[in-house]
Amino acid sequence: MKAAVLHQPSPIANRPLAIEDVACPQPAPGQVLLRVRACAVCRTDLHIVEGELRPQLNSVIPGHQIVGEIVAGETGESPRGARVGVSLPRGTRVGVSWIGGIDGSCPYCRRGLENLCDSPTFTGYTVDGGYAEYAIARADFVFPLPAALDDLHAAPLLCAGIIGFRSLRVAGVEHGERVGLFGFGASAHLAIAVLRAWNCEVYVSTRGESHRKLAASLGAHWVGPETEAPPVPLDRAVTFAPSGDVVLAALSSLRKGGVLAINAIHLDRIPEFDYDRLLWGERQIRSVANMTRADARNFLQIAGEVGLQPQVTTFPLDRANDALLALRNDAIDGAAVIVP
């Protein structure tokens, strides 16, 4: 099969992925083989190819927002013998996300906090992902996709959408509240659809005129530059930019008792700040780590019900490097999607 492979060290800085012919993977017990129909590009992929996340393998196929069709493998048992909830027949269209497996036995898994598992598997990082014509996945970590979501528009939902949804949960968003989104990339432009379905007022602070126009077109109540505070105190806020300065901007916008959720796998720093002005009054800062299968199922159901249609730009597999560059340079609105 054809695949975009990241070798360590990468030979070319701006073209880190080698487009190669590699052996098609074979599913082990408890795994399924997927024919990849689409794979969206995530900012975490950038962290991987640029080395901000320490390499785990000498070579890996990135990509963890996979829409695929089951063509082989077992769907009734997990690798560790736990029963999978539903046996999925061949031909089923499913999604795969960032967490590709858990150990099921650590203290966090036993408490139902599988997103904090001590020994997780990460799709496209610790195992091969979806920048390829075929991919394998654990049978109990694939999600049937609603018919209302086509391949291109389902792919960006499978990490950016799910993690954005979890961010709203971590921030404790309730229906009808005032919610701030700081940064408006792939994840935030999906979260706003959920917030509008919940009758929330959405306030967006972000850099880039095109991002601000997109936020306004998607129904934001107020839109402003990244350094401009919303005109009213916010009940909740979520930051999507890996910047400590943005964290402080969001925190300064909260009412007393408000909650800030930081949606970033990597953060440059958090500057010194005035506790009395920014955090006192039972304001809270929480971090968002990964996602759970329940998050995925709940979000995909909502996405199908509201007909969520993220803005996408497609790239063929042999232009996977261009897709990464476009994301790094903020050259596209919405999501980049690789189509084998």
C-alpha positions as CSV (number, residue, x, y, z in Angstrom):
1,M,0.0,0.0,0.0
2,K,1.0,3.7,-0.3
3,A,1.7,5.5,3.0
4,A,3.2,8.8,4.3
5,V,5.9,7.7,6.7
6,L,7.8,9.8,9.3
7,H,11.3,8.5,9.8
8,Q,13.6,9.4,12.7
9,P,15.4,11.6,12.1
10,S,13.4,13.2,9.3
11,P,15.6,14.0,6.3
12,I,13.9,17.2,5.2
13,A,12.6,19.7,7.7
14,N,9.7,21.1,5.6
15,R,8.9,17.7,4.0
16,P,9.1,15.4,6.9
17,L,7.0,12.6,5.5
18,A,8.2,10.1,2.9
19,I,5.6,8.8,0.5
20,E,6.4,5.1,0.2
21,D,5.1,1.7,-0.8
22,V,5.0,-0.4,2.4
23,A,3.5,-3.7,3.4
24,C,-0.2,-3.7,4.1
25,P,-0.8,-4.3,7.8
26,Q,-2.4,-7.6,8.9
27,P,-4.9,-7.5,11.9
28,A,-4.1,-9.5,15.0
29,P,-6.8,-11.0,17.2
30,G,-9.1,-8.2,18.4
31,Q,-8.1,-5.9,15.6
32,V,-9.8,-4.8,12.4
33,L,-8.3,-3.8,9.0
34,L,-9.7,-0.6,7.6
35,R,-9.6,0.7,4.1
36,V,-8.9,4.4,4.8
37,R,-11.5,6.6,3.1
38,A,-10.3,9.9,4.7
39,C,-7.9,11.0,7.5
40,A,-8.0,14.5,8.9
41,V,-4.9,16.4,9.9
42,C,-4.6,17.4,13.6
43,R,-2.3,19.9,15.2
44,T,-1.1,17.0,17.4
45,D,0.3,15.6,14.1
46,L,2.4,18.7,13.9
47,H,3.7,18.2,17.4
48,I,4.7,14.7,16.4
49,V,6.5,15.5,13.1
50,E,8.2,18.5,14.6
51,G,9.5,16.6,17.6
52,E,7.6,18.5,20.3
53,L,6.3,15.1,21.3
54,R,9.2,12.8,21.9
55,P,9.5,10.1,19.1
56,Q,8.3,6.7,20.2
57,L,9.2,4.7,17.1
58,N,12.0,4.8,14.5
59,S,9.3,5.2,11.9
60,V,5.6,5.8,12.1
61,I,2.6,6.5,9.8
62,P,0.9,9.6,11.4
63,G,-2.8,10.3,11.4
64,H,-5.4,9.7,14.1
65,Q,-8.7,11.1,12.6
66,I,-9.5,8.1,10.4
67,V,-12.7,7.3,8.5
68,G,-12.4,3.7,7.3
69,E,-14.4,0.7,6.1
70,I,-13.9,-2.6,7.9
71,V,-12.5,-5.1,5.4
72,A,-11.1,-7.8,7.7
73,G,-10.5,-8.8,11.3
74,E,-12.5,-9.6,14.4
75,T,-14.9,-7.2,15.9
76,G,-16.2,-9.2,18.8
77,E,-13.2,-9.5,21.1
78,S,-10.6,-7.0,22.3
79,P,-6.9,-8.0,22.5
80,R,-7.2,-8.6,26.2
81,G,-10.4,-10.6,26.0
82,A,-12.9,-8.0,27.1
83,R,-16.1,-8.2,25.2
84,V,-16.7,-5.4,22.7
85,G,-20.2,-3.9,23.0
86,V,-21.2,-4.5,19.4
87,S,-19.9,-6.8,16.8
88,L,-19.5,-4.8,13.6
89,P,-19.7,-6.6,10.2
90,R,-17.3,-6.1,7.3
91,G,-18.3,-3.1,5.3
92,T,-19.2,-1.0,8.3
93,R,-18.0,2.6,8.1
94,V,-16.2,3.5,11.4
95,G,-14.0,6.2,12.9
96,V,-10.7,6.0,14.8
97,S,-9.4,8.6,17.1
98,W,-6.3,9.6,19.1
99,I,-6.6,7.0,21.9
100,G,-6.3,3.7,20.1
101,G,-6.3,1.5,23.2
102,I,-5.9,1.3,27.0
103,D,-4.5,-1.3,29.4
104,G,-7.9,-1.6,31.2
105,S,-6.2,-2.4,34.5
106,C,-4.5,0.7,35.8
107,P,-6.1,2.7,38.7
108,Y,-7.5,5.3,36.2
109,C,-9.1,2.7,33.9
110,R,-10.7,1.0,37.0
111,R,-12.2,4.3,38.0
112,G,-13.7,4.9,34.6
113,L,-11.0,7.5,33.6
114,E,-9.7,5.8,30.6
115,N,-8.5,9.1,29.1
116,L,-5.9,9.1,31.9
117,C,-4.7,5.5,31.4
118,D,-1.1,4.9,32.5
119,S,-0.3,2.8,29.4
120,P,-2.4,4.1,26.5
121,T,-1.9,3.4,22.8
122,F,-1.9,6.5,20.6
123,T,-3.0,6.2,17.0
124,G,-0.4,7.7,14.6
125,Y,2.2,8.1,17.4
126,T,2.8,4.8,19.3
127,V,1.2,2.7,16.5
128,D,0.7,3.5,12.8
129,G,-2.2,5.7,11.8
130,G,-4.2,6.8,8.8
131,Y,-2.0,8.6,6.4
132,A,-2.1,5.5,4.3
133,E,-4.4,3.4,2.1
134,Y,-5.0,0.9,4.9
135,A,-4.8,0.9,8.7
136,I,-5.4,-1.4,11.6
137,A,-7.3,-0.5,14.8
138,R,-8.4,-2.2,18.0
139,A,-11.9,-3.5,17.5
140,D,-13.2,-1.9,20.7
141,F,-11.8,1.5,19.8
142,V,-13.6,2.1,16.5
143,F,-16.9,4.0,16.3
144,P,-19.7,3.5,13.8
145,L,-20.4,6.7,12.1
146,P,-23.9,8.2,11.6
147,A,-25.1,8.1,8.0
148,A,-25.7,11.9,8.1
149,L,-21.9,12.4,8.2
150,D,-20.0,11.9,5.0
151,D,-16.4,10.8,5.0
152,L,-14.8,14.2,4.5
153,H,-16.9,15.9,7.1
154,A,-16.7,13.0,9.6
155,A,-12.9,12.9,9.6
156,P,-12.2,16.2,11.4
157,L,-14.7,15.3,14.1
158,L,-12.7,12.3,15.3
159,C,-10.2,14.2,17.3
160,A,-10.7,17.9,17.0
161,G,-14.5,17.5,17.4
162,I,-14.4,14.9,20.2
163,I,-11.7,16.8,22.2
164,G,-13.5,20.1,21.7
165,F,-16.7,18.4,23.1
166,R,-14.7,17.0,26.0
167,S,-13.4,20.5,26.6
168,L,-16.9,21.8,27.0
169,R,-17.6,19.0,29.5
170,V,-14.4,19.7,31.5
171,A,-15.4,23.4,31.6
172,G,-18.8,22.3,32.9
173,V,-20.8,24.2,30.2
174,E,-24.5,24.3,30.9
175,H,-27.2,25.2,28.4
176,G,-27.7,28.9,27.9
177,E,-24.4,30.0,29.4
178,R,-21.9,32.6,28.1
179,V,-18.9,30.7,26.8
180,G,-15.6,32.0,25.4
181,L,-13.5,30.2,22.8
182,F,-10.0,31.6,22.7
183,G,-8.4,30.5,19.4
184,F,-10.6,29.4,16.5
185,G,-9.0,26.5,14.6
186,A,-10.2,23.0,13.7
187,S,-11.5,22.2,17.2
188,A,-13.2,25.4,18.1
189,H,-15.1,25.7,14.9
190,L,-16.7,22.4,15.7
191,A,-17.4,23.2,19.4
192,I,-19.4,26.2,18.4
193,A,-22.0,24.0,16.7
194,V,-22.5,22.1,19.9
195,L,-22.7,25.4,21.9
196,R,-25.3,26.8,19.6
197,A,-27.3,23.6,19.9
198,W,-27.2,24.1,23.7
199,N,-28.5,27.7,23.2
200,C,-25.2,29.2,24.6
201,E,-23.9,32.7,23.8
202,V,-20.5,32.2,22.2
203,Y,-17.7,34.8,22.4
204,V,-14.6,34.2,20.2
205,S,-11.2,35.9,20.6
206,T,-8.8,34.8,17.9
207,R,-6.0,36.0,15.7
208,G,-6.4,36.2,11.9
209,E,-9.2,38.1,10.1
210,S,-10.2,34.9,8.2
211,H,-10.7,33.0,11.5
212,R,-12.8,35.9,12.9
213,K,-15.0,36.0,9.8
214,L,-15.5,32.2,10.1
215,A,-16.5,32.5,13.7
216,A,-19.0,35.2,12.8
217,S,-20.4,33.2,10.0
218,L,-20.9,30.2,12.3
219,G,-23.0,32.3,14.7
220,A,-20.7,33.7,17.3
221,H,-22.4,36.3,19.5
222,W,-19.2,38.4,19.5
223,V,-15.9,38.1,17.8
224,G,-12.7,40.0,18.5
225,P,-8.9,39.9,18.2
226,E,-6.9,37.5,20.5
227,T,-5.9,40.3,22.9
228,E,-9.4,41.9,23.2
229,A,-11.6,40.9,26.1
230,P,-15.2,39.9,25.4
231,P,-17.6,42.7,26.4
232,V,-19.3,40.7,29.2
233,P,-18.0,38.3,32.0
234,L,-18.0,34.7,30.8
235,D,-19.4,31.7,32.7
236,R,-16.9,29.3,31.0
237,A,-14.0,29.5,28.6
238,V,-11.9,27.1,26.6
239,T,-8.4,27.9,25.2
240,F,-7.4,26.2,21.9
241,A,-4.1,28.0,21.3
242,P,-0.9,26.5,22.9
243,S,-0.1,29.9,24.4
244,G,0.2,30.9,28.1
245,D,-0.7,34.5,27.2
246,V,-4.0,33.2,25.8
247,V,-4.7,31.3,29.0
248,L,-4.4,34.6,31.0
249,A,-6.6,36.4,28.5
250,A,-9.3,33.8,29.0
251,L,-8.9,33.7,32.7
252,S,-9.3,37.5,32.9
253,S,-12.6,37.2,31.1
254,L,-14.3,34.9,33.7
255,R,-16.9,35.8,36.2
256,K,-16.4,34.7,39.8
257,G,-16.9,31.0,40.0
258,G,-16.2,30.6,36.3
259,V,-14.2,27.7,34.8
260,L,-11.4,27.7,32.2
261,A,-10.5,24.5,30.4
262,I,-7.1,24.4,28.6
263,N,-7.3,22.3,25.4
264,A,-3.7,21.9,24.5
265,I,-1.4,18.9,24.5
266,H,1.6,21.3,24.6
267,L,1.7,24.8,26.2
268,D,4.6,27.2,25.8
269,R,4.4,28.7,29.3
270,I,2.1,30.3,31.7
271,P,3.3,33.9,32.6
272,E,3.2,35.2,36.1
273,F,-0.2,36.6,37.0
274,D,-2.1,38.5,39.6
275,Y,-3.9,35.9,41.8
276,D,-6.1,38.4,43.4
277,R,-7.4,39.8,40.1
278,L,-7.5,36.6,38.0
279,L,-8.0,33.5,40.1
280,W,-9.5,34.6,43.4
281,G,-13.3,34.2,43.7
282,E,-13.3,30.5,43.1
283,R,-12.4,30.7,39.5
284,Q,-10.9,27.4,38.2
285,I,-8.3,26.3,35.7
286,R,-8.6,22.7,34.4
287,S,-6.6,20.9,31.7
288,V,-8.1,18.6,29.1
289,A,-6.4,15.3,28.5
290,N,-7.3,13.0,25.7
291,M,-10.9,11.6,25.4
292,T,-13.0,8.7,26.3
293,R,-15.0,6.3,24.2
294,A,-18.1,7.8,25.8
295,D,-17.1,11.3,24.7
296,A,-16.7,9.9,21.1
297,R,-20.1,8.2,21.0
298,N,-22.0,11.1,22.6
299,F,-20.4,13.7,20.3
300,L,-20.9,11.7,17.1
301,Q,-24.5,11.3,18.0
302,I,-24.9,15.0,18.5
303,A,-22.9,15.7,15.3
304,G,-25.2,13.5,13.3
305,E,-28.4,15.1,14.8
306,V,-27.3,18.7,14.0
307,G,-25.8,17.7,10.7
308,L,-22.4,19.1,11.6
309,Q,-20.5,20.2,8.5
310,P,-17.0,21.3,9.3
311,Q,-15.2,23.4,6.7
312,V,-12.6,21.2,5.0
313,T,-9.8,21.4,2.4
314,T,-8.7,18.1,0.9
315,F,-5.3,16.9,-0.1
316,P,-4.3,13.6,-1.9
317,L,-2.0,11.3,0.1
318,D,1.1,12.2,-1.9
319,R,0.6,15.8,-0.7
320,A,0.5,15.0,3.0
321,N,3.4,17.3,3.6
322,D,1.5,20.2,2.1
323,A,-1.4,19.5,4.4
324,L,0.9,19.7,7.4
325,L,2.4,23.0,6.1
326,A,-1.0,24.5,5.5
327,L,-2.0,23.7,9.1
328,R,1.3,25.1,10.5
329,N,1.0,28.3,8.5
330,D,-2.7,28.8,9.2
331,A,-3.2,28.8,5.5
332,I,-6.6,27.2,5.6
333,D,-9.8,27.7,7.6
334,G,-11.3,24.7,9.2
335,A,-9.6,21.3,8.7
336,A,-7.3,19.7,6.2
337,V,-8.3,16.2,5.2
338,I,-6.1,13.6,3.4
339,V,-7.9,11.4,0.9
340,P,-5.9,8.3,-0.2
